Amino acid sequence: MNCESPLEILISETEKVNPAILLAEEFMRRDSADLLSTDDIHRAEETLDLGRSEIETTRRQIAAFERSAARPSEGLPTGF
């Protein structure tokens, strides 16, 4: 297990657009008469699996935050 704090783990993650939103937008731009192909359904299933994986990752990160000990801030953020 690595020794990074939950905050360090979150900071190191890359930002991404939710793939479900991208897929939904693509499907919505299509003509309503077009049916989904088997490839489209496969992509949607892959997107759902990715979403489930992200949810599980988030749950693990929340659990790590809950296990973290509270400690006072080393400085006062500007504006407070």
Biopython code that builds the backbone (N, CA, C, O; Angstrom):
import numpy as np
from Bio.PDB.StructureBuilder import StructureBuilder

atoms = [
    (1, "MET", "N", (0.854, -1.181, 0.000)),
    (1, "MET", "CA", (0.000, 0.000, 0.000)),
    (1, "MET", "C", (0.893, 1.235, 0.000)),
    (1, "MET", "O", (1.892, 1.277, 0.717)),
    (2, "ASN", "N", (0.542, 2.234, -0.793)),
    (2, "ASN", "CA", (1.376, 3.438, -0.827)),
    (2, "ASN", "C", (1.082, 4.317, 0.383)),
    (2, "ASN", "O", (0.059, 4.170, 1.052)),
    (3, "CYS", "N", (2.011, 5.236, 0.644)),
    (3, "CYS", "CA", (1.901, 6.081, 1.839)),
    (3, "CYS", "C", (1.365, 7.466, 1.520)),
    (3, "CYS", "O", (1.481, 8.373, 2.344)),
    (4, "GLU", "N", (0.787, 7.647, 0.351)),
    (4, "GLU", "CA", (0.244, 8.949, -0.013)),
    (4, "GLU", "C", (-1.030, 9.215, 0.779)),
    (4, "GLU", "O", (-1.806, 8.306, 1.072)),
    (5, "SER", "N", (-1.222, 10.476, 1.112)),
    (5, "SER", "CA", (-2.460, 10.856, 1.785)),
    (5, "SER", "C", (-3.586, 10.883, 0.750)),
    (5, "SER", "O", (-3.315, 10.970, -0.448)),
    (6, "PRO", "N", (-4.830, 10.810, 1.189)),
    (6, "PRO", "CA", (-5.942, 10.888, 0.240)),
    (6, "PRO", "C", (-5.897, 12.165, -0.607)),
    (6, "PRO", "O", (-6.217, 12.133, -1.796)),
    (7, "LEU", "N", (-5.502, 13.283, -0.001)),
    (7, "LEU", "CA", (-5.416, 14.533, -0.754)),
    (7, "LEU", "C", (-4.348, 14.436, -1.841)),
    (7, "LEU", "O", (-4.562, 14.899, -2.961)),
    (8, "GLU", "N", (-3.216, 13.845, -1.524)),
    (8, "GLU", "CA", (-2.152, 13.689, -2.519)),
    (8, "GLU", "C", (-2.603, 12.784, -3.667)),
    (8, "GLU", "O", (-2.261, 13.021, -4.826)),
    (9, "ILE", "N", (-3.368, 11.756, -3.337)),
    (9, "ILE", "CA", (-3.893, 10.856, -4.371)),
    (9, "ILE", "C", (-4.830, 11.619, -5.297)),
    (9, "ILE", "O", (-4.738, 11.490, -6.517)),
    (10, "LEU", "N", (-5.743, 12.423, -4.716)),
    (10, "LEU", "CA", (-6.683, 13.189, -5.540)),
    (10, "LEU", "C", (-5.965, 14.215, -6.406)),
    (10, "LEU", "O", (-6.308, 14.396, -7.575)),
    (11, "ILE", "N", (-4.975, 14.882, -5.838)),
    (11, "ILE", "CA", (-4.242, 15.900, -6.590)),
    (11, "ILE", "C", (-3.504, 15.273, -7.763)),
    (11, "ILE", "O", (-3.378, 15.897, -8.817)),
    (12, "SER", "N", (-3.013, 14.044, -7.598)),
    (12, "SER", "CA", (-2.238, 13.402, -8.657)),
    (12, "SER", "C", (-3.109, 12.868, -9.794)),
    (12, "SER", "O", (-2.592, 12.548, -10.865)),
    (13, "GLU", "N", (-4.409, 12.769, -9.580)),
    (13, "GLU", "CA", (-5.296, 12.267, -10.622)),
    (13, "GLU", "C", (-5.443, 13.285, -11.756)),
    (13, "GLU", "O", (-5.346, 14.493, -11.539)),
    (14, "THR", "N", (-5.678, 12.775, -12.971)),
    (14, "THR", "CA", (-5.901, 13.664, -14.110)),
    (14, "THR", "C", (-7.389, 14.001, -14.205)),
    (14, "THR", "O", (-8.249, 13.199, -13.839)),
    (15, "GLU", "N", (-7.669, 15.198, -14.700)),
    (15, "GLU", "CA", (-9.056, 15.613, -14.877)),
    (15, "GLU", "C", (-9.561, 15.068, -16.202)),
    (15, "GLU", "O", (-8.839, 15.073, -17.199)),
    (16, "LYS", "N", (-10.806, 14.597, -16.210)),
    (16, "LYS", "CA", (-11.408, 14.040, -17.414)),
    (16, "LYS", "C", (-12.875, 14.438, -17.470)),
    (16, "LYS", "O", (-13.502, 14.698, -16.442)),
    (17, "VAL", "N", (-13.411, 14.480, -18.677)),
    (17, "VAL", "CA", (-14.848, 14.684, -18.851)),
    (17, "VAL", "C", (-15.504, 13.318, -18.710)),
    (17, "VAL", "O", (-15.001, 12.324, -19.234)),
    (18, "ASN", "N", (-16.615, 13.271, -18.012)),
    (18, "ASN", "CA", (-17.341, 12.021, -17.816)),
    (18, "ASN", "C", (-17.653, 11.404, -19.186)),
    (18, "ASN", "O", (-18.324, 12.037, -20.002)),
    (19, "PRO", "N", (-17.176, 10.170, -19.454)),
    (19, "PRO", "CA", (-17.415, 9.554, -20.765)),
    (19, "PRO", "C", (-18.892, 9.311, -21.043)),
    (19, "PRO", "O", (-19.292, 9.264, -22.206)),
    (20, "ALA", "N", (-19.706, 9.158, -20.016)),
    (20, "ALA", "CA", (-21.140, 8.980, -20.234)),
    (20, "ALA", "C", (-21.757, 10.241, -20.828)),
    (20, "ALA", "O", (-22.664, 10.164, -21.656)),
    (21, "ILE", "N", (-21.268, 11.392, -20.405)),
    (21, "ILE", "CA", (-21.773, 12.653, -20.955)),
    (21, "ILE", "C", (-21.373, 12.780, -22.425)),
    (21, "ILE", "O", (-22.180, 13.195, -23.257)),
    (22, "LEU", "N", (-20.136, 12.425, -22.741)),
    (22, "LEU", "CA", (-19.687, 12.494, -24.134)),
    (22, "LEU", "C", (-20.484, 11.545, -25.020)),
    (22, "LEU", "O", (-20.868, 11.910, -26.131)),
    (23, "LEU", "N", (-20.735, 10.338, -24.542)),
    (23, "LEU", "CA", (-21.494, 9.360, -25.314)),
    (23, "LEU", "C", (-22.939, 9.818, -25.488)),
    (23, "LEU", "O", (-23.497, 9.717, -26.581)),
    (24, "ALA", "N", (-23.544, 10.319, -24.416)),
    (24, "ALA", "CA", (-24.928, 10.795, -24.500)),
    (24, "ALA", "C", (-25.049, 11.946, -25.495)),
    (24, "ALA", "O", (-26.001, 12.003, -26.273)),
    (25, "GLU", "N", (-24.075, 12.867, -25.467)),
    (25, "GLU", "CA", (-24.121, 13.984, -26.409)),
    (25, "GLU", "C", (-24.013, 13.484, -27.848)),
    (25, "GLU", "O", (-24.716, 13.968, -28.735)),
    (26, "GLU", "N", (-23.139, 12.524, -28.070)),
    (26, "GLU", "CA", (-23.003, 11.963, -29.422)),
    (26, "GLU", "C", (-24.309, 11.332, -29.881)),
    (26, "GLU", "O", (-24.737, 11.543, -31.016)),
    (27, "PHE", "N", (-24.947, 10.557, -29.004)),
    (27, "PHE", "CA", (-26.206, 9.904, -29.364)),
    (27, "PHE", "C", (-27.317, 10.926, -29.586)),
    (27, "PHE", "O", (-28.155, 10.738, -30.468)),
    (28, "MET", "N", (-27.340, 11.995, -28.811)),
    (28, "MET", "CA", (-28.385, 13.003, -28.949)),
    (28, "MET", "C", (-28.243, 13.788, -30.252)),
    (28, "MET", "O", (-29.235, 14.294, -30.775)),
    (29, "ARG", "N", (-27.042, 13.893, -30.776)),
    (29, "ARG", "CA", (-26.837, 14.636, -32.027)),
    (29, "ARG", "C", (-27.272, 13.849, -33.256)),
    (29, "ARG", "O", (-27.388, 14.411, -34.345)),
    (30, "ARG", "N", (-27.508, 12.584, -33.092)),
    (30, "ARG", "CA", (-27.931, 11.746, -34.213)),
    (30, "ARG", "C", (-29.385, 12.014, -34.566)),
    (30, "ARG", "O", (-30.163, 12.522, -33.758)),
    (31, "ASP", "N", (-29.725, 11.657, -35.792)),
    (31, "ASP", "CA", (-31.116, 11.738, -36.226)),
    (31, "ASP", "C", (-31.922, 10.728, -35.407)),
    (31, "ASP", "O", (-31.474, 9.602, -35.193)),
    (32, "SER", "N", (-33.086, 11.121, -34.959)),
    (32, "SER", "CA", (-33.886, 10.254, -34.091)),
    (32, "SER", "C", (-34.320, 8.965, -34.792)),
    (32, "SER", "O", (-34.708, 8.010, -34.120)),
    (33, "ALA", "N", (-34.264, 8.918, -36.109)),
    (33, "ALA", "CA", (-34.644, 7.716, -36.839)),
    (33, "ALA", "C", (-33.528, 6.674, -36.837)),
    (33, "ALA", "O", (-33.775, 5.501, -37.117)),
    (34, "ASP", "N", (-32.297, 7.097, -36.523)),
    (34, "ASP", "CA", (-31.173, 6.157, -36.513)),
    (34, "ASP", "C", (-31.249, 5.257, -35.279)),
    (34, "ASP", "O", (-31.471, 5.727, -34.163)),
    (35, "LEU", "N", (-31.061, 3.972, -35.500)),
    (35, "LEU", "CA", (-31.044, 3.020, -34.402)),
    (35, "LEU", "C", (-29.617, 2.842, -33.907)),
    (35, "LEU", "O", (-28.662, 3.123, -34.630)),
    (36, "LEU", "N", (-29.479, 2.379, -32.687)),
    (36, "LEU", "CA", (-28.155, 2.089, -32.155)),
    (36, "LEU", "C", (-27.649, 0.785, -32.759)),
    (36, "LEU", "O", (-28.380, -0.202, -32.844)),
    (37, "SER", "N", (-26.400, 0.798, -33.173)),
    (37, "SER", "CA", (-25.785, -0.409, -33.711)),
    (37, "SER", "C", (-25.257, -1.256, -32.560)),
    (37, "SER", "O", (-25.236, -0.813, -31.411)),
    (38, "THR", "N", (-24.835, -2.462, -32.870)),
    (38, "THR", "CA", (-24.242, -3.309, -31.829)),
    (38, "THR", "C", (-22.963, -2.681, -31.294)),
    (38, "THR", "O", (-22.655, -2.826, -30.111)),
    (39, "ASP", "N", (-22.206, -1.980, -32.153)),
    (39, "ASP", "CA", (-21.005, -1.286, -31.690)),
    (39, "ASP", "C", (-21.368, -0.174, -30.702)),
    (39, "ASP", "O", (-20.677, 0.021, -29.702)),
    (40, "ASP", "N", (-22.458, 0.554, -30.985)),
    (40, "ASP", "CA", (-22.909, 1.611, -30.080)),
    (40, "ASP", "C", (-23.298, 1.035, -28.719)),
    (40, "ASP", "O", (-22.967, 1.598, -27.676)),
    (41, "ILE", "N", (-23.998, -0.082, -28.746)),
    (41, "ILE", "CA", (-24.408, -0.718, -27.498)),
    (41, "ILE", "C", (-23.190, -1.204, -26.728)),
    (41, "ILE", "O", (-23.132, -1.074, -25.506)),
    (42, "HIS", "N", (-22.214, -1.763, -27.442)),
    (42, "HIS", "CA", (-20.974, -2.213, -26.800)),
    (42, "HIS", "C", (-20.240, -1.032, -26.161)),
    (42, "HIS", "O", (-19.749, -1.145, -25.037)),
    (43, "ARG", "N", (-20.161, 0.097, -26.868)),
    (43, "ARG", "CA", (-19.516, 1.293, -26.309)),
    (43, "ARG", "C", (-20.254, 1.781, -25.073)),
    (43, "ARG", "O", (-19.633, 2.194, -24.093)),
    (44, "ALA", "N", (-21.593, 1.732, -25.120)),
    (44, "ALA", "CA", (-22.383, 2.160, -23.962)),
    (44, "ALA", "C", (-22.127, 1.237, -22.765)),
    (44, "ALA", "O", (-22.024, 1.712, -21.634)),
    (45, "GLU", "N", (-22.026, -0.060, -22.999)),
    (45, "GLU", "CA", (-21.728, -1.001, -21.923)),
    (45, "GLU", "C", (-20.344, -0.745, -21.336)),
    (45, "GLU", "O", (-20.162, -0.790, -20.119)),
    (46, "GLU", "N", (-19.368, -0.477, -22.206)),
    (46, "GLU", "CA", (-18.017, -0.175, -21.731)),
    (46, "GLU", "C", (-18.011, 1.107, -20.887)),
    (46, "GLU", "O", (-17.321, 1.194, -19.872)),
    (47, "THR", "N", (-18.793, 2.093, -21.328)),
    (47, "THR", "CA", (-18.896, 3.350, -20.586)),
    (47, "THR", "C", (-19.527, 3.117, -19.221)),
    (47, "THR", "O", (-19.083, 3.695, -18.229)),
    (48, "LEU", "N", (-20.555, 2.280, -19.155)),
    (48, "LEU", "CA", (-21.173, 1.949, -17.870)),
    (48, "LEU", "C", (-20.184, 1.234, -16.951)),
    (48, "LEU", "O", (-20.132, 1.519, -15.755)),
    (49, "ASP", "N", (-19.402, 0.312, -17.502)),
    (49, "ASP", "CA", (-18.395, -0.388, -16.698)),
    (49, "ASP", "C", (-17.351, 0.591, -16.170)),
    (49, "ASP", "O", (-16.927, 0.491, -15.019)),
    (50, "LEU", "N", (-16.943, 1.530, -17.007)),
    (50, "LEU", "CA", (-15.981, 2.543, -16.582)),
    (50, "LEU", "C", (-16.578, 3.395, -15.462)),
    (50, "LEU", "O", (-15.893, 3.726, -14.494)),
    (51, "GLY", "N", (-17.846, 3.744, -15.598)),
    (51, "GLY", "CA", (-18.530, 4.524, -14.568)),
    (51, "GLY", "C", (-18.597, 3.777, -13.249)),
    (51, "GLY", "O", (-18.378, 4.356, -12.185)),
    (52, "ARG", "N", (-18.900, 2.487, -13.320)),
    (52, "ARG", "CA", (-18.932, 1.682, -12.092)),
    (52, "ARG", "C", (-17.559, 1.653, -11.432)),
    (52, "ARG", "O", (-17.450, 1.727, -10.208)),
    (53, "SER", "N", (-16.526, 1.545, -12.237)),
    (53, "SER", "CA", (-15.154, 1.539, -11.720)),
    (53, "SER", "C", (-14.826, 2.869, -11.045)),
    (53, "SER", "O", (-14.206, 2.890, -9.982)),
    (54, "GLU", "N", (-15.239, 3.972, -11.657)),
    (54, "GLU", "CA", (-14.995, 5.297, -11.080)),
    (54, "GLU", "C", (-15.745, 5.473, -9.763)),
    (54, "GLU", "O", (-15.224, 6.070, -8.821)),
    (55, "ILE", "N", (-16.957, 4.956, -9.701)),
    (55, "ILE", "CA", (-17.737, 5.038, -8.463)),
    (55, "ILE", "C", (-17.026, 4.269, -7.357)),
    (55, "ILE", "O", (-16.944, 4.747, -6.226)),
    (56, "GLU", "N", (-16.515, 3.089, -7.669)),
    (56, "GLU", "CA", (-15.803, 2.294, -6.667)),
    (56, "GLU", "C", (-14.525, 3.003, -6.220)),
    (56, "GLU", "O", (-14.188, 2.982, -5.036)),
    (57, "THR", "N", (-13.818, 3.628, -7.153)),
    (57, "THR", "CA", (-12.620, 4.388, -6.809)),
    (57, "THR", "C", (-12.976, 5.533, -5.870)),
    (57, "THR", "O", (-12.275, 5.772, -4.887)),
    (58, "THR", "N", (-14.048, 6.232, -6.165)),
    (58, "THR", "CA", (-14.496, 7.341, -5.314)),
    (58, "THR", "C", (-14.863, 6.840, -3.921)),
    (58, "THR", "O", (-14.535, 7.479, -2.921)),
    (59, "ARG", "N", (-15.538, 5.706, -3.856)),
    (59, "ARG", "CA", (-15.888, 5.137, -2.544)),
    (59, "ARG", "C", (-14.637, 4.805, -1.732)),
    (59, "ARG", "O", (-14.598, 5.041, -0.524)),
    (60, "ARG", "N", (-13.611, 4.254, -2.396)),
    (60, "ARG", "CA", (-12.369, 3.945, -1.685)),
    (60, "ARG", "C", (-11.691, 5.222, -1.198)),
    (60, "ARG", "O", (-11.142, 5.254, -0.097)),
    (61, "GLN", "N", (-11.729, 6.279, -2.019)),
    (61, "GLN", "CA", (-11.118, 7.542, -1.610)),
    (61, "GLN", "C", (-11.860, 8.160, -0.433)),
    (61, "GLN", "O", (-11.234, 8.700, 0.479)),
    (62, "ILE", "N", (-13.169, 8.087, -0.443)),
    (62, "ILE", "CA", (-13.962, 8.604, 0.683)),
    (62, "ILE", "C", (-13.625, 7.818, 1.949)),
    (62, "ILE", "O", (-13.473, 8.397, 3.024)),
    (63, "ALA", "N", (-13.510, 6.507, 1.817)),
    (63, "ALA", "CA", (-13.160, 5.682, 2.977)),
    (63, "ALA", "C", (-11.777, 6.063, 3.504)),
    (63, "ALA", "O", (-11.558, 6.084, 4.715)),
    (64, "ALA", "N", (-10.840, 6.365, 2.592)),
    (64, "ALA", "CA", (-9.501, 6.775, 3.017)),
    (64, "ALA", "C", (-9.558, 8.114, 3.747)),
    (64, "ALA", "O", (-8.862, 8.302, 4.745)),
    (65, "PHE", "N", (-10.377, 9.043, 3.262)),
    (65, "PHE", "CA", (-10.556, 10.325, 3.958)),
    (65, "PHE", "C", (-11.118, 10.099, 5.359)),
    (65, "PHE", "O", (-10.675, 10.733, 6.317)),
    (66, "GLU", "N", (-12.080, 9.207, 5.479)),
    (66, "GLU", "CA", (-12.701, 8.956, 6.779)),
    (66, "GLU", "C", (-11.706, 8.357, 7.764)),
    (66, "GLU", "O", (-11.814, 8.588, 8.969)),
    (67, "ARG", "N", (-10.741, 7.593, 7.266)),
    (67, "ARG", "CA", (-9.730, 6.997, 8.144)),
    (67, "ARG", "C", (-8.613, 7.979, 8.492)),
    (67, "ARG", "O", (-7.850, 7.740, 9.428)),
    (68, "SER", "N", (-8.512, 9.070, 7.755)),
    (68, "SER", "CA", (-7.440, 10.041, 7.986)),
    (68, "SER", "C", (-7.690, 10.834, 9.261)),
    (68, "SER", "O", (-8.816, 11.219, 9.575)),
    (69, "ALA", "N", (-6.607, 11.061, 9.976)),
    (69, "ALA", "CA", (-6.717, 11.861, 11.194)),
    (69, "ALA", "C", (-6.813, 13.339, 10.844)),
    (69, "ALA", "O", (-6.177, 13.810, 9.901)),
    (70, "ALA", "N", (-7.608, 14.053, 11.607)),
    (70, "ALA", "CA", (-7.723, 15.500, 11.407)),
    (70, "ALA", "C", (-6.459, 16.170, 11.933)),
    (70, "ALA", "O", (-5.879, 15.742, 12.931)),
    (71, "ARG", "N", (-6.049, 17.222, 11.248)),
    (71, "ARG", "CA", (-4.908, 17.988, 11.741)),
    (71, "ARG", "C", (-5.095, 19.446, 11.353)),
    (71, "ARG", "O", (-5.709, 19.742, 10.328)),
    (72, "PRO", "N", (-4.582, 20.342, 12.150)),
    (72, "PRO", "CA", (-4.788, 21.758, 11.870)),
    (72, "PRO", "C", (-4.036, 22.194, 10.626)),
    (72, "PRO", "O", (-3.018, 21.612, 10.252)),
    (73, "SER", "N", (-4.558, 23.216, 10.008)),
    (73, "SER", "CA", (-3.926, 23.782, 8.824)),
    (73, "SER", "C", (-2.617, 24.455, 9.198)),
    (73, "SER", "O", (-2.476, 25.004, 10.291)),
    (74, "GLU", "N", (-1.663, 24.407, 8.280)),
    (74, "GLU", "CA", (-0.376, 25.052, 8.525)),
    (74, "GLU", "C", (-0.396, 26.529, 8.135)),
    (74, "GLU", "O", (0.525, 27.279, 8.459)),
    (75, "GLY", "N", (-1.442, 26.931, 7.444)),
    (75, "GLY", "CA", (-1.544, 28.327, 7.042)),
    (75, "GLY", "C", (-2.983, 28.710, 6.827)),
    (75, "GLY", "O", (-3.862, 27.854, 6.729)),
    (76, "LEU", "N", (-3.218, 30.003, 6.755)),
    (76, "LEU", "CA", (-4.566, 30.496, 6.546)),
    (76, "LEU", "C", (-4.691, 30.909, 5.076)),
    (76, "LEU", "O", (-3.944, 31.773, 4.616)),
    (77, "PRO", "N", (-5.629, 30.301, 4.331)),
    (77, "PRO", "CA", (-5.796, 30.651, 2.919)),
    (77, "PRO", "C", (-6.147, 32.131, 2.750)),
    (77, "PRO", "O", (-6.847, 32.709, 3.581)),
    (78, "THR", "N", (-5.663, 32.726, 1.683)),
    (78, "THR", "CA", (-5.967, 34.118, 1.387)),
    (78, "THR", "C", (-7.463, 34.289, 1.226)),
    (78, "THR", "O", (-8.119, 33.491, 0.556)),
    (79, "GLY", "N", (-8.002, 35.332, 1.840)),
    (79, "GLY", "CA", (-9.422, 35.610, 1.719)),
    (79, "GLY", "C", (-10.242, 35.174, 2.914)),
    (79, "GLY", "O", (-11.447, 35.422, 2.963)),
    (80, "PHE", "N", (-9.604, 34.525, 3.881)),
    (80, "PHE", "CA", (-10.344, 34.062, 5.056)),
    (80, "PHE", "C", (-9.919, 34.801, 6.292)),
    (80, "PHE", "O", (-10.439, 34.540, 7.377)),
]
sb = StructureBuilder()
sb.init_structure("model")
sb.init_model(0)
sb.init_chain("A")
sb.init_seg("    ")
for serial, (resi, resn, name, xyz) in enumerate(atoms, 1):
    if name == "N":
        sb.init_residue(resn, " ", resi, " ")
    sb.init_atom(name, np.array(xyz, "f"), 0.0, 1.0, " ", f" {name:<3s}", serial, name[0])
structure = sb.get_structure()
